Amino acid sequence: MAKRILLVGGDEFRASCAGMDRHVLEATGAANPRVAIVPTAAAFENPSLAASNGVRHFTGLGASAYGLDVVRREDAENPRIVAQLDGAHVIYFTGGSPDHLHSVLAGSPLFDAVKSACDAGAIWAGSSAGAMVLGSVMRRPSSGSPVSPALDIVPNVMVLPHHERSDPNAVAEQLSGSATFGMTVLGIDGGSGVLLDADATIVLGSGNVTVYRSGQWRRYAAGETVSGLTVNGPAS
């Protein structure tokens, strides 16, 4: 089964996400979907709370949800923890620090297990930091460079979360002189997301998704399909 990726702009597990997340649960095709909540990115905040919020949210939507206690690299290398992904229909990475999430996940046994589960039909979901790491690069000006490497799960794509705070014209101007000019950049509002599969990309949630390409931008609302983009990246 082709992989499916959900990229969320932030504000995960809130009431505004309910419609989007119901759609995702239905997309699994499971009568009682199992949802693994991975709070790695929230390691410096309150990962237990992040996980419990996700468990409560998805349980309320009729899923069987549970938290995965992964906050350090050692956790991502622990076979007992990695095995807890077995049978998950949705694997959801919360928001927080994209740098920390990347350092814990990249090249780890957990990363390999998530990729294998996704290839077998599970939906890999990420919100804010959890979405940022799934593109080719992450926009991290605070690191001293415009972008830093991401996991390249969705190639030639960069994610800008919490995009409801941004002016598209200003963002387009900033991107026009950067190394990401040839990429598709997804500005995703909080409480909103895009579900990518091998055939299409559909917008979900309570807000909008702004797509930047070659100095131009277009805003998409829930239910619309983003042209020229699949889980395998932008059309060439």
C-alpha positions in Angstrom: 0.0 0.0 0.0 1.3 3.5 -0.9 2.5 5.6 2.0 0.2 8.4 3.4 1.5 11.4 5.3 -0.5 14.0 7.3 1.2 17.4 7.7 -0.5 19.6 10.4 0.2 23.2 11.0 0.0 23.0 14.8 -2.7 23.3 17.5 -3.0 19.6 17.5 -5.6 17.7 19.6 -8.0 20.7 19.9 -11.6 20.8 19.0 -10.7 22.5 15.7 -8.9 19.4 14.6 -11.7 17.0 15.2 -13.1 17.0 11.6 -9.6 16.5 10.1 -8.7 13.7 12.5 -12.0 11.9 11.9 -11.2 12.0 8.2 -7.8 10.5 9.0 -9.2 7.7 11.2 -11.7 6.8 8.5 -8.9 6.7 5.9 -7.3 3.9 7.9 -10.2 1.6 7.1 -10.0 0.1 10.5 -13.1 -0.4 12.7 -11.1 0.5 15.8 -8.0 2.4 14.7 -4.9 2.3 16.9 -3.2 5.6 17.2 0.4 6.0 18.6 1.1 9.4 20.0 4.9 10.2 20.0 5.7 13.4 22.0 9.5 13.5 21.3 9.4 17.1 20.1 7.9 18.2 23.4 10.8 16.8 25.4 11.7 20.2 26.8 8.2 21.2 27.6 5.8 18.5 29.0 6.0 15.3 26.8 3.7 13.4 29.2 1.0 16.1 28.8 1.4 16.2 25.1 0.9 12.5 24.9 -2.0 12.4 27.2 -3.7 15.2 25.2 -3.4 13.2 22.1 -4.6 10.0 23.7 -7.7 11.9 25.1 -8.4 13.5 21.8 -8.3 10.4 19.7 -10.0 8.3 22.2 -12.9 10.8 22.1 -13.0 10.2 18.4 -13.4 6.5 18.8 -9.8 5.4 18.3 -7.7 3.2 20.6 -4.9 5.7 21.4 -1.8 5.3 23.4 1.4 7.3 24.1 4.9 6.2 23.1 7.5 7.3 25.7 10.2 8.6 23.3 12.0 11.7 24.5 15.7 10.8 24.1 17.8 9.0 21.5 18.1 6.0 23.7 14.3 5.7 23.7 14.3 5.6 19.9 16.8 2.8 20.0 15.0 0.8 22.6 13.5 -2.4 20.9 10.8 -2.7 23.6 9.6 0.8 22.8 9.9 0.4 19.0 7.8 -2.8 19.2 4.9 -0.7 20.5 4.4 0.6 17.0 3.3 -2.8 15.9 -0.3 -2.7 14.6 -0.6 1.1 14.8 -2.8 2.6 12.1 -1.7 6.2 12.7 1.6 7.3 14.1 1.4 10.9 15.3 4.3 13.1 16.2 3.5 16.2 18.2 4.8 19.7 18.1 7.7 21.1 20.0 11.4 21.4 19.0 12.0 20.2 15.4 15.8 20.1 16.0 15.4 17.8 19.0 12.9 15.6 17.1 15.3 15.3 14.2 18.3 14.4 16.3 16.3 11.7 18.2 14.6 10.2 15.2 17.0 10.4 12.2 18.7 7.0 11.5 17.2 5.4 14.6 15.4 2.0 14.8 12.3 3.9 15.6 12.6 5.8 12.4 13.0 2.6 10.4 10.0 1.1 12.1 7.8 4.2 11.4 8.9 4.1 7.7 8.1 0.4 7.5 4.7 0.9 9.1 4.0 3.7 6.7 5.0 1.6 3.7 2.6 -1.1 5.0 -0.4 1.3 5.2 -0.1 3.3 8.5 -0.6 7.0 8.3 2.5 9.0 9.4 1.2 12.2 11.0 3.2 15.2 12.3 2.1 18.5 13.7 4.2 21.7 13.7 7.7 20.4 14.5 6.4 16.9 13.7 5.5 18.1 10.2 8.6 20.3 9.7 10.9 17.3 9.9 9.1 15.4 7.2 10.1 17.7 4.4 13.5 17.9 2.7 14.6 20.9 4.8 13.4 22.9 7.8 13.4 26.6 8.0 15.5 27.4 11.1 16.9 30.9 10.9 17.8 30.7 14.6 20.4 28.0 13.8 22.5 30.5 11.8 21.5 29.3 8.4 18.2 29.7 6.4 17.4 26.0 6.5 18.7 22.8 8.0 18.3 19.2 6.8 15.0 17.4 7.5 14.1 13.7 7.0 13.1 14.0 3.4 10.0 11.9 3.7 8.2 14.2 1.4 10.9 15.3 -1.1 11.4 18.8 -2.4 8.9 20.1 0.2 9.3 22.5 3.2 6.6 23.0 5.8 5.9 26.4 7.5 3.6 25.7 10.5 1.2 28.1 12.3 0.9 30.0 9.0 -2.2 31.9 10.0 0.2 34.4 11.6 2.0 35.1 8.2 1.6 37.5 5.3 1.8 35.4 2.1 3.2 38.3 0.1 6.0 38.8 2.6 6.7 35.1 2.8 6.9 34.8 -1.0 9.4 37.6 -1.2 11.5 36.0 1.5 11.5 32.6 -0.2 12.3 34.1 -3.6 15.9 34.7 -2.6 16.5 31.5 -0.7 17.7 28.0 -1.3 14.1 26.8 -1.2 13.0 28.8 -4.3 12.7 25.6 -6.4 10.8 23.7 -3.7 7.1 23.6 -2.9 6.6 25.3 0.4 3.5 24.5 2.4 2.3 27.2 4.8 -0.2 25.4 7.0 -2.5 27.1 9.4 -2.9 25.7 13.0 -5.8 23.2 13.2 -5.3 22.4 9.5 -3.4 20.0 7.4 -2.7 18.2 4.2 -3.1 14.5 3.7 -0.8 13.3 1.0 -0.9 10.0 -0.8 0.4 8.6 -4.1 -2.4 10.2 -6.1 -3.2 13.5 -4.5 -2.9 16.0 -1.7 -6.1 17.1 0.1 -6.5 20.0 2.5 -8.2 19.2 5.8 -9.1 21.1 9.0 -10.5 24.5 10.1 -8.0 26.8 8.3 -6.1 27.1 5.1 -3.0 26.0 3.4 -0.9 28.4 1.4 1.3 26.8 -1.3 4.4 28.7 -2.5 6.0 27.8 -5.8 8.6 29.8 -7.7 7.8 33.1 -6.2 4.0 32.7 -6.5 1.5 31.6 -3.9 -2.0 30.2 -3.8 -4.3 29.6 -0.8 -6.3 26.3 -0.5 -9.3 25.7 1.8 -10.5 22.5 3.4 -11.7 19.9 0.9 -9.6 21.3 -2.0 -6.9 19.3 -3.7 -3.4 20.8 -4.1 -2.5 20.5 -7.7 0.9 19.0 -8.7 1.7 17.5 -5.3 1.6 13.9 -4.0 3.4 12.1 -1.2 6.3 11.6 -3.6 6.8 15.4 -3.9 6.0 18.0 -6.5 5.3 17.0 -10.0 8.3 17.5 -12.2 
